[in-house]
Amino acid sequence: MNEKYVLELQHIRKEFPGVVALKDVSLQVKAGEVLALIGENGAGKSTLIKSCSGAVIPTSGKIIVNDTEYRHMSPQLAADNGIAIIYQEFNNVGELSVAENIFLGRAIRKGIIIDKKAMEKKAAEAFEQLNIKINPKTLVKDLTVGYQQMVEIAKAIQQNAKILIMDEPSAPLTSSEVESMFEVVEHLKKQGVAIVYITHRLEEVFRLSDRIVVLRDGEYIDTLITKESNVDQLIRLMVGRELKESYPPREGCIDESEVVFEVEEVSGNGDQNISLKIHKGEVLGLGGLVGAGRTELAEMIFGSVRKDAGKFIFKGKEINPKTPREAIDLGIALVPEDRKRHGVLLENSVVTNINMPIYNRTSIASVINGKIESQIAKKYKDEMMIKTPSLGQLVKNLSGGNQQKVILGKWLAANAELIIFDEPTRGIDVGAKVEIYRLINQLVKEGKSVLLISSEMEELMGMSDRIIVLSEGKITGMLSKEEFDPDKIMAYASAAREVQ
């Protein structure tokens, strides 16, 4: 391994109005090294890497790339220095094709004419390296979240980056896609690429990294050699406390005599003939690979997409929500997979987001009662332990984990009886994960019912009372708690593919 540091961040400080996001943070990464950057949500990880791309201008400190010192970066300067960043938030343009997104701003041309075939060929080569099949001509808006993330990775590969910063790249991916991505990381490492890898999945830290930098509350805590550290040590450094339970125990909350929600032979939105029941106080897990039809089912239940056939029965009555508003009024909530697009209003405040589903209850003649609005927001801010300088803070300025807590807070305020969690801990740190698991336990203890969609096998088995597995829009397996087994779940998840 080359001992030369190709990227150094020295004494980086960043202040936002009312918040010090980074306080004197330094790190170094070598060529051919994977440096893991870890910390809870709000620790400052995303702010730190954005200083490398020019998206954030540090208040003080300096950035050194290959012995050249910079006060701050710009997007062009970062690109000129071989820095590529895969952000947790996607930068794709939905109306353009996959190939056009990969070569956005640097199209291949024949003279003055854009050479689409050449771009499609190069894009296909990148996907072949990732060991995944995506048609380069497909519009990005038609891809699942998992495949959109793969486009981001392919884009960085095509830029021939010498310093690659990856912000939660595996968060939306299936296990097979994650393995392919690991192979790409190892390949790039052997080529001498310096990689800063941000993840909340500690197993990935030990699988991929050479060294680990830990941040907490915007401050540098420690740098460790991966092979000389362990999970408990990392968690203590990240959260400043010990987490005794990854999946908090849940006493039997299920009332098997009461079916709260039933799906009867429902088809539509890519799903076929889906039937299932959710009891009062139950967490029903929904497993499957990307594209299995799990989110598609959630969209139909929540009224975002109309079903073609079948019935939804909620609390003994047939329902047919045509819009999310109708579903909310019935007592159904959805914590969506893509929180930034569908879960929160980024340009609005914490108080507005938490109150959004219930303004029809807290307003008189369309006039909002500000006092009640603030009381409700404060109640759920405190319950969810949302880190924000004020209730008036715009949600876009919160960390990903705290944005997720705002979404959960608004559904608690709405007092929903059926809550659908679609990848609830995607991109969320270990400490916040446990808080969300405890919240789910509290919900079912109070008699709520939960439909839990998760691509994390351990989470699916650790939190569910039963698991139903989908593959290509069909139910391929059902497992009771006693039958949970990762091999069985994966076999069911790939069952429809094997039959063809």
N, C-alpha and C positions, 0 to 999 in steps of 0.2 A: 504493500500500500504506500502510495506517495505521501510523505509526511508534510508536504506543503499545504497550508490552508488556502483554499481557493475562494472561500467566502468567510469574512469576519464581520460580526456586528459588535460594535464597541459602545458600551454605556448608552444604549438607546432608551430615550424617555419620550413618551407621547402623552400629551394632555388634551382631552376633549373638554368642552364646557361642563363643569361640575364633576369631571371624572379624570383621574390619572390612570390611564390604561396600562402604561409601562413605566417602571421605575428602575433605571440603571441596569438594563438587561444586556448581557454579552453572551455570544456563542461563536464557535468556530467550526467549520466543517472542511474535511480534507477531500481531495480527489479520490474516487473509488471507495468512499465511505458512505454508509447509511447512518445518519444522525437522527434519532427519534426525538421529537419535541412533544412533551406531554404536560398535562395539567388539566384541572377542571375547567368547565365552561366559565368564561369570564377571567381566566388566568392571564390572557393577553396573547395567546398563540397566534390567532388570526391577525391581530393588529401588527404583531412582529413581522410576520411573513409579508404582509401588505407593504411594509416599509421597504422590502426588497424589490417590489414590483413598481413602486412609485404611486401606488393607490393611496398610501398614507405617507405624509411627510413628517418625520420625527421632529419633536420639539427640540431635542438635542441628541448628540451622539454622532457616530460616523459609521459608514459602510465601506468595507475594503474588499474589492474583488481583484484577485490576482495581483496583489500588492499596489493596486491603484485605489486611492482614497477618495470617497465621495461624501459630501454632506448629506445628500439624499439622492434617491433614484427617481427616474421618470420611466414610464412604460417603454419608451423607445431605448433609453439608456440600458434598462434591464435586458431587453431583447438583444441589444448590441453586445452585451457582456455574457450572452449565453444563458441567461436566467429564464427559466420557464416555470410557471406556477399553475398547478391544478387546484383551483379553489373549491371549497366546500359548496359554494353557491355556483351554479352553472353559468357559463358565459356564452352558451349556444344561442343561435338565432333560429327560432322554431320554423320560420317560413322558408329557410334555406335547406338544401340537401346536406347530408352527412359530409360529403366531399367538400362542398362549398364552405361548411363550417370549419373543417380541418385546415383549409387554406384561406380562411378569412383574413383579408388585409395583405395577403401575399400570394395571390392567385398565379397559377402557371399560365403563361401566355404563349401564343404563336403570333409574333408581331404584336399587334394591338388587340388581337382576339383572345379571349379567355379560352384555354384548352381544357374543357370539362373532362374529356376522356383521360387526359394525363393525370388530372387531379383524382379522378375516380380510381385509376390504376394504383396511384400512390397510397390512397386511402385504403384500398383493399389490401395492399401489402402491410400496412400498419395493423389492420385487424387480423391478418394472418399471423403476425408476430404475437398478437394478444390471444391467439387461438380462439377467436370468436367470430361468428358469422353475422355481419351486418351489411346490408346492401348500401353501397356508397350513394346511390341515387335516392334513397329514402329521405323524406323530410324529417328533420329532427323532432318536430312537434308530434310526429306519429310514433316515436320511440318511447319505451318505458323509461322511468328514471334511471334504472340500472344501465340500460344501453346508452342513455345520454351521458352518463359518467364515463363510459368506455370511449365515447367520442372525444371527451376532454383529454383522456390519457393518450389516445392516438394522435391528437393535435400536438401534444408536447413531444411525443416521439418524433413526429415529422419535423419539428423545429430543431432537431439535433442539439438538444440542450446539453450544456456542460454542467449546469447547476440546476437540478430539478427539485422543486419544492412541492410536496404532495399533501394537500389538506384533506384528511379523511377520505382518501380515494376509494377505500373498500366499503364505505358505509352502506351504499345501496346495492352492493353486488351479492350474487349467490356464491355458494362455496366454490363451485367450479370456476367461476369468473375470478374470484379472489386468488385461487391457485394460479390461474393464468397471469394475473397481475404480479404475483410474487415472482414468477419466472421472469417477467419483464424487468422487474426491479433488480433481480440478481444479474440479469444480462447487462443492464445499463451500468451496474456497479463494476462488473468485470471490464467494461469499456472505459472505466475511469471517470464516470459521471459522479459528481457529488450529489447526494440525495438527502434532503431534509424531509423527514416523514412524520407527519402529524397524525395521530390516531388515538382513539379512546379504547381501542381493543388491545389490552396489554399482551395478549398472546402474540399479536403481530409485532409488538416491540421486540420480544425475545426471538421471534422467528427471523426478523430482517435486520435489526440494527446492530451497529458496532458500539456506539455510545448513546447515552440518553441524557437530554437536558430537561430538567423539571422546572416549571414555572408555577407560581401560586399567587393569586391576587395581584398580577402584574409585576411580580418580583422574581428575579432569578433565585432558585433555591439550591440546585446542585447539578453537577455533571457526573454521571456514573458510567463505568465500563459495563456493558450489558451482561457479559458472561460472569461478572462478579457481583451482580445484583439479583434481587428476587421480587416477586409480585408484592408481597407484604410491605417490603421496604419502599417500593414505588408508591403504593397507595398512601402510606404514612406521609411521604414527602409531598404528594399531590394535594391531599385533603387536610393534612395537619392533624389527622385523627385515624384511628383504626376502624375499618368497616368489618364488623363481625360476620355479616350475612350478605352474600351476593343476592340471594333470593329469599327475602324475609318469609318465615313460615306463616301459613294461613290456616286458621282453624276452619273446619267444615262449615261453609256458608250456604251451600246449595240447598234450595228447597225443590226437591225433585217432583213434588206434587204440583208445582206451578211453572208452566211453560210461558215465559214472558214474550219470546219472539220465535216465530216459526216461518221458515222458508219452504214453500211447497212447489216442487217441480218448476222452479223459475229458470227461464232462459232469456238471453239478451246480453248485449254488451260483450259478446264473445263467450259468455258462459252458457252451459247446456244442462238443463234438467237438474238444477241444484235443489236439494232438500236437506234441511237441518233444523234443529231445535236448540234454543238457548233457555236454560232454566233461571229462575230467580236466584241471584247470588252466585252465579257461575261465571268463570272465565273460560270461554270456548276459544281454543287456539285454532288459527287457520294457517296451515303450512303449505309450502309449494315453492317452486322455483320462480324466477322473474318471468312474467308472461303467463303464469298459471291461471290467472283470473280472479285472484283474491281481491285486489283493489277494485276490479271491475264489479264484483259483487257488492262491495262496500258502497260504490257510487250509486248503484241501483237502489239499495236500501235507503240511502240518504237523499234520494230524489234528484241527484245530479244528472242521472241518465235514466231513461224510461226502460222498464223491462218489456220484453216481447210477449211473454206468457208466464203463467203460474201465479201464485199468491204470496203475499206477505201478510202474516197474522200477528198483530201486536196487542198483547193483553186481551186475547180472546176475540178481537175484532179484525176483520180484513181491512188493510190500509193500502193505499196506492199513492204515496207522496209524489207529486209532480215536480216539486222544487225543494231545495234544502230548507227553505222557510217553513214549508208544510211539515217536513220531517222534524225540524226543531220544535215546532208547536205541538207535535205529537209526543215529544219527549225522547227523540233520537238525536245523538250527537256523533260527530266524526272528527277525530284527531287525525288529520291527513298526513300522507307520506311526505309530500312536498309542502312544508309549513310556510315557506316564504311566498309561494304562489297561491295557496289555497287556505292556509290556516290563520294568518294574521294580516292586518292592514299595516304594512310597514311604515307608511307615512303618517300614521295616526298614533296617538299616545297609548300608554298602558291602560289608563282609565277608560278610554274609549273602546279599546279592544275587549277588555273584560266585560264591559256592559253591553257590547253590541247585540248579543242574542236576546236581551231582556228589556230593550228600550221601550217596547210596547207595554211593558208592565210598570216601568218607572217614570213614564212621561204622562203628562196631563195636557190634553189638547195639543199634542205634538211639542210641548215645551218640556225639556229635560230638567228634572230636579237635580241640580248640581250637588247638593249636600248628600242625597241618597246615592248618587252616582259615585261620589268619592268614598263614601262609607263601604259600598260594595267592593270597589276596587281595592281599598286598603285591606279589607277582610281577606280577600283571596291572594293579594300580594304577600301578606303575612303567612297565610296557610301554606302557600306554595314556596315560600322563601325566595321570592323573585328579587334578584339583585338589580336594583335600579336607583339612581340618585333621587328620583321623584316619580310620582304617578303621571306627571306630564311628559316624561321622557318618551321620545318617539321609539317605537318598537324596533325600527331598523338599526338603532344604536345599541341594542342589547345583544348579548352573546346568543349563539344558537340554542343553548340549553335554556336560557331564560326566556327566549321567544317561545320555546315549547311549553314552558310553565305558564306563560300567558294564555296559550291556547287551552291548556287544561283548566286554568282558572275560570275562563269564560264559560266552559261547559259545566263546571261546578256551580257557577252562578245561575246557569240556566236550569239546574236541577234535573238533568236528563236521566232517564231510567235505563236506556240502552246506550252504552258508549262504545263506539267502534274505534279502536286504536290501530292505525295503520303505520307500522314501523315506529312505535312511540319513542324509542331510544336511539334512533338513527342520529349519529353525530353527537351523542351526549356522553359526558364523562361518567366514570364509575360511581362517583358520589351522587350525582344527579340521577343516575339510573336507579340506584337503590331508593331514592326519594320517590321516584315515579312508581316503582314496584310497590312501595308501601301505600301510595295513594290508591293504586288499583286494588290492593287488599282491603283498604278502607272502604272503597266504593262497594265492593261485593258484600262486605260485612254489613253495610247499611241497606242491603237488599237490591242494589243496582245489578245490572247484568252487563258483561263485557265480552265483546268479540275482539280478540287479539290477533292481528296479522303481524307476523314477524319472520324475517329471513335468518335470524340468529337462532340456531338450533337449541343452544343452551337456554336462551330466553324463552323460547316456545315451550320447552319441556319444563323449565323451572317455574313458569307462571301459570300454565294452563291446567284446568281440571280434566278436559278432554281435548283431543286434537283431531280436526278434520283436514285431510290433505287434498289439494286440488292439483291437477295437471292438465294443461291445455283446456281449461274451462270446464273440466269434469271432476266430480268427486271420485277419488281413486282409493281412499282409505279412511277409516275412522279408528281411533285408538283411545281406550280408557287410560287413566293414570297408571294403572298397573302394567299396561302394555307399552308404555313409552320406550322407544328405542331409536337412536339416530339412524341406524341402518334401515330399519323398517320404514321410517319416515322418508328417507331418501329414495327407497325402492318405490314407495307410493308416488313420490313427487315426480319420478321419471317413468311411471307406469304407462301413461298414454303414449309416450314416445316409443317405448319398447313394443307396444302392441302394433304400431304402424309398420 
